[in-house]
Amino acid sequence: MPNAISISNLSKTYEGGFTALHGIDLDIRDGEILALLGPNGAGKTTLISLVCGILNPTTGTVNVQGHDIIKDFRAARQLIGLVPQELHVETFETVWATVNYSRGLFGKKPDPALCERILKDLSLWDKKDNKIMQLSGGMKRRVMIAKALAHEPRILFLDEPTAGVDVELRKDMWQLVRRLRENGVTIILTTHYIEEAEEIADRVGVINKGRLILVEEKKELMRKLGKKQLTLELVEGLPELPEALSHYDLDVQDGGRRLVYSYDTQAARTGIGSLLADLNRAGIAVKDLDTEQSSLEDIFVSLVEEAR
Ligand SMILES: Nc1ncnc2c1ncn2[C@@H]1O[C@H](COP(=O)(O)OP(=O)(O)OP(=O)(O)O)[C@@H](O)[C@H]1O
């Protein structure tokens, strides 16, 4: 499949000399949902602003479905919808006027049926005649999304779409994102909520201090970097760990009544079989056992810590 966006050696040094992005190379595939994760100030918004032509790069190029973002700005920009992090909507306009106007900005003919569908999809239809200033924060955020979709972009950037949004609305947004993807829209979202990436992304990119430290299929990332833990509930508490078990990576918890064994899912041998055999040999009876896989959050925290 062709790439929706190709980013090559992209850097940004702001006036004053601070370099917020260092030589980013990234291909965003057509039709995927890519989540960009990174701590505050990592450079996520800078990257989005460069791709959307809001900022000029210091080095590098960005190609949007074959259109260079600088040489062929209008064609490239037309393919993109941007939902910025900050809410800035014309407060005295109605929802309906705002969304229709946005479409016109891209030189597209009015399409009331499309605007109606977008507002209905975003549960804003009953607010269409309201002035934006009469809406709640979550509704204003949805208006920003409606605006970004009004010119039928093929690529949608969502910069922290669910920041400050309640759980219910967050789930609605995820559903909307999935629906857009089903219609072939490529989606790039930045988020601090790892569960968001875990829930909806196909691939995950991690940015730290202006560098893209990793881009990987979410499933592959979790498989490769995910550790598993086996928790063993013992029939009787152990006063101390027997010598025969000292070579296992075991954590003794709950006054010796629980053993937690960490193992690498990728290792040729997990060691579980021999651990259970050694427990049996040592006369330690197991009441119950449970396994748990590390979350994307654990992986993310360890990646960013490693890069420090
Ligand atoms: N106009 C500017 N001039 C100078 N430095 C800037 C400017 N805009 C952003 N920066 C710096 O660039 C770095 C990256 O900022 P950016 O907004 O891209 O981060 P981010 O990953 O989006 O962060 P957050 O998650 O907090 O939104 C930060 O150190 C920020 O202070």
The ligand as an ORCA input file, in Angstrom:
! r2SCAN-3c Opt
* xyz 0 1
  N       7.328     28.524     19.521
  C       8.230     27.868     20.235
  N       9.431     28.416     20.505
  C      10.370     27.762     21.212
  N      10.211     26.504     21.703
  C       9.040     25.914     21.471
  C       7.988     26.545     20.728
  N       6.945     25.684     20.646
  C       7.330     24.570     21.317
  N       8.569     24.700     21.804
  C       9.339     23.691     22.557
  O       9.475     22.531     21.766
  C       9.391     21.357     22.580
  C       8.334     20.424     22.009
  O       7.054     21.010     22.178
  P       5.726     20.301     21.648
  O       4.590     21.223     21.900
  O       5.962     19.848     20.263
  O       5.652     19.025     22.625
  P       4.508     17.937     22.807
  O       5.169     16.618     22.695
  O       3.371     18.234     21.920
  O       4.104     18.201     24.328
  P       2.696     18.046     25.102
  O       2.483     16.594     25.266
  O       2.988     18.728     26.385
  O       1.654     18.720     24.276
  C       9.088     21.856     23.999
  O      10.311     21.868     24.715
  C       8.569     23.265     23.792
  O       8.883     24.087     24.882
*
